[in-house]
Amino acid sequence: MKIQKLLNILILILIFSCSEKTKKSESKNLPAEKQKVSTQIKNTAKVIEISDQEKNFNEFIDSLKIFIVKPVDTLKIEVNPKQIENYKIAGNTIQIFKKDTFNIDWIKINNNKILIKSLKTINPRVDGEREKMFCNNVEKIKLYNFNKNKIIFLEFNSNPCTGLGCSVSDYIIYDLKNNQVNLFGNFRTANLNFYSFPFDKKLNYISTEYQGDFHGNTPIHFISRIYSMDNKGKFQLKKDLKGKEYYYEIITFPEEETGRFEYKRNWFCKEYYEK
């Protein structure tokens, strides 16, 4: 399934309703006699369904814009493998050292050297596992101002990439005030934005976990959770007043079951959008 199609489905999930209780929806097989519908009627129903999905998708995208925190500066980087790479953004220096031109050994932000081997993802990237940094190529650097604090966001991919490695991405989020490092990782998804959601007024980040077979032979779960940056610059998993994590999940199925999906979520209420 293409990433865009998956994102459309993910976003559609969020706008159906608002409740702190987890809900589940799935398509059901109808008895054979009820499936005897003409091809024309089926096609008409499909057009209506796609139209409704597109409408809901656009409405949700517009509502998300309310919460997005925009960077104050962005540096896009061309692929140019070197052992030592030097970058500067808004007066902050970033140096990346690769021990063999491909594998990153350390990253230095201003005067703070970060040893890559000591980092593990805050989120589970795949099947509940926190992993070490995988990618080796910085693609974009962004600087944010939030509540009188400055945050650097580094986006990494793999170069050259082969096989499943092409679907992996890493993100280092660095709090300049506390010299705090946060590592997040994705597989077959991308989480590129910060948000300021109304339930805590902190810097929020959504990170997605992949669960399932890499080749799509079994159902695949994409679970997106909210993390909030604490006063020490560390991102923590965000939970509601009942101690349940905020998340939304989409479950996709093998090709022979295209069109069927299930979803679950525990998200904040729609009235927040209207405040």
N, C-alpha and C positions, 0 to 999 in steps of 0.2 A: 504494500500500500504506500502510495506516495506520501511524503511528509505533509504537503499542503492539504491533502484529503484528510489525513489524520488530524491536523490542526483544526480543520473545519468541524470535524466531529467532536473534538475536545471542547471547543468553544461553544458549540451548540448545547452541550451538556449543562453548562453553567447557568443558562438563562431560563431553563424550564420552570424552576421554582426555587424557593428559599426556605431552608429548614435546617436545624442543627441535627436532625435525625438522618441517618444514612438511608438512601433509597436506591432501588434497583429497578432497571427497566430492560426488558428483552423482548425480541420478536418471538411470536409463537406460531407453530405450524398449525394450519387449519385443517379440519377433516377434508378428505379428498373431494367429497361432493360440494364443499363450499369453495374449492379452488377452481371450479369450472367456470372461469371468467374469460371473456373474449380478450384477445391480445390488445385490441384497441382500448378497452377499459383499463387494462393493466398499464398500458403506456401513458394514458391520461393521468392515472393516479400517481405514476412516477414523476411526471412533470410537476404536479402540484406539490409533491413531497420535496423535490429539489428546490422549488421556488420558496417554500416555507423555510427550508434550511438556510437558504441564502439570506433571506430577510432576517432571521434570528441571528445569523452569523454577523451581519453588518451592525445590528443593534448592540450586540455584545462588544464588538470591537470599539464602537463609539463610547460605550460605558467604561471600558478599560482605560481609555485615554485620560479619564479623570484622575486616575491613580498613578500613572506612569511618572517617574522622576527622570527628567531629561539631563543628560550630561552637559557640563559647561565647556568641555573640550573633547575632541575625538581625534585620534591619530590612527589612520589606516596604513598598514604596513605591507609592502610588496615582498613576495617570497624572494629571499636572497640569503641562502644558507651561509653562515659564517660561524667561526668558533666563538667569537665575541661580538655581541650586538649591543649597540648603544642607542638609546632613545631619550627624548626629553619631551615632557608635556607640562605646560604651565609652571615651569621652573623646577619640576621634579625630574630627577634623572633615573633611568632604568637601564640596568646592564644585565645581559643574559649571557652566561658562559656555558658552552657545550663542550663536553670532554672529548667528543669525537665528531664534531660538526652536526650530529643528529640528536644525541641524547643530552638533555639539559642537566647540568650538574648543579648550578646555583643561579639564583636571580638576586640582584642587588637593587633595592629601591632606596634612593638617596644613600644613607649610610648603613642601612640594614641588609645584611646578606641572609638570604633564605636558601637553606639546603633542601633541594627537591626531594631527596630520599627520605627526609623526615616528615613529609606531608602525606596525609591521607584525606580522601574526600569526606566532607561533612555529611553529605547525602550518600545513600547507597546508589551506585551507578547502575548495577545489574544484579538482580536476584538477591537483594538484601545485603550485599557486600560493600563495605567501604574499601576503596582501592587507592593505590598510589597514582601519581600523575602519569599519564600515558603519552600525551601529545608533546610535540617538540618544536612547533612553529607558532610564534605569536602572530596573530592576524589583525588584531585591533586593540588599541589601548584607549580607555575612556576615563575622564576625570569627572567626579560628581561633587557638588556641595550640598550637604544635607545637615540641617540643624547646626550650623557653624562648624561642621566637620568636613573633611575632605576624604574622598574614597577613590581609589584607583581600581579600575576593572580591566583585567587582561584576559583576552579571549585567545585560546590556543586550538589549533588543529594539528594534523599529522602531515608531514611532507618529507619524502613522498609517501603516499598512503597505499596500502594494499589490503584487499579483502575486507574483513570486518573493521579493520583499523580506520578505514575511511569514514566510518559512521560514529567515531568517537570524538568528543570535544571536551576540553578542560577549561575551567574558569578560575582565575585567582582574583580574589577580592581583598584589597589591602586597605586597612584603616590607617591613615597617616597619623592621626592623633595618638593612637595607642600602639602603633607599629604592629598591628595584629593581622595575621595572614589567615585567609579562609580559602579552602580549595573545594570546588564543586565539579562534578563530572556528569556527562550525558552520554547516552548511546541512542542513536537514531532520533534524537530530539535536539532542540536548541532553546536555552533559556537566557535571553540577552538583555532583559530589562530589570530595573529596580522599580519598586512600587512604594507608595505610602498609603497603606490601607487604613481605614478609619477606626479599626478596633484597637489599635495601640499607638498610632502616630509615629511609629518607628520606621526605619528603612527596611523594607520587605523585599524578599527575593523568592521566586518560585523555582524549584528544581524538580526534575522529573526522573523517576526510576523506571527502568525497563525490567520486566519479569516475563520469562518465557523462552521458547526455543528461538535461536538466532535465525533459523531458516524458515520460520513461519509455519511449521508443520503442526503446531499446537496453538491454542489461544495465547495471545500476548497481552500483558497488562502494562499500561502506561500510567503510573501513579505520580501526580504532581502535588507537591507539598509546599506550604509557606514556611519560610525561615525569616526570623527577625533579628536585626543586629542589636546586641545589648550594649550597655554603657562602656564595656571594655573592647568593643569592636568585633566581638565574636558573634557569629550567626547561630541562633538556636531554633530548633523546631518549634513552630507556633501551635498552641493548643487553645481550645475554647474553654469556657468556664467550667465545663464538665470534665475537662482533662482529655478531651478527644482532639486529635490533630486535625487541622484544616487540610483538606485534600480534595482532589477530584481524580477519578480514575476512569479510563476507557479500556474496554476489553475488545480486542479484534480477534477474528477467527480465520482459519485457513481459507485459501482461495475458493474452495468449493462452497463455502458458506458466505460469500461476499454479500454485504448488505446487512448482515446480522451483527448486532453489537449489544453489549451490556454496559451499564455505567453505575457508579456509586459516587457519592460525594458528601462531604461535610464542609459547608462553605458559609460565609457570612451573608446576612440577609439583604434582600434587594433594597430595603429602605436606606441602607448606607449610601447607595448610589445617588439618592435624592437629597442628601444633606449638603 
